[in-house]
Amino acid sequence: MSRDLFARRTNGGREMKDPIVEEVRKYRMEHTRKFNFDLAAICADLKRIERESGHRVVRLAPRKLKPAASSKRCRVPRG
């Protein structure tokens, strides 16, 4: 199993074992293998599961970001 699929450790290199996280990773990897690591197929299946779940899914309109006040005066140091 590739460890690149998971977040890096932030606890000084010690391995943390959380049974809930391990179970989620196990099922995520099984689901990924089922679709031969094809991201488009994985996403399509997750969308199918979402539709068939019967749960209401809320999608909010994206908010526009306001430029930071200092962005107009931001200068890159030269040299």
N, C-alpha and C positions, 0 to 999 in steps of 0.2 A: 504494500500500500504506500503510495507516495505521500510523504509528509508535507509536500508543497501545497496540498489542498487545505491545510489548516493554518490557523494563526500561529505566529511565532510565540515562543515563551517570553514572558516578561518577569519571571520570578527568579532571575539569576541563573537560568539554565536547568533548574530542577524540574523534573517531570511532574506535572500535576495530573492526577487521575480523578476525574469527576465521572461517576457512573452514568449520569444523565447525558453529559456531553459525549461520552464514549458510545452510548446507545444511539444518539442522533447521528454521529459520524458513521456508525455501522450501517444504519438504514440508508443514509445518504449515499454511501459507497455502493451498497447493493443496488439502489435505484440507478446510479450512474453506470454501473456495469451492465445492467439490464438493457441499456440503450447504447452500449459500446462507446461510452464517453462522448456521444454526439450531443452537443449542447442544445441544438435546435430541437432534437427529438425529446430531450429531457424537459425543456421548457414547454413544449407542446403537451406533454403528458401532465405536467404540473397544472397547466391551464385547464386541461380536461378534468382533472381531479377537482380543481377549484369550481368549475361549472357544475359538476355532478354532486358536489357536497351539499348543496341546498342552503349554504350559508350566504348571507348578504355580504358582498364585497364592496367596500367603499373606495372610490377613487376620487381624490380631490384634484381640483385644477392646480397646475403648477403656479407657484408664486414667482413673480419677477424679482430678481435681486436688485437692491438699490446700490449704486456705486458708493464705495467708502468715501467719506468727506476728504480724506487726504490723497485719494487716487489721482486727483487733478494735478497735484504738486509733487508727485512721486518722481524722484530723479535717480537715475542709475549713476553711481560713482564711476568716474572714468580713471583709468590708469593703473 
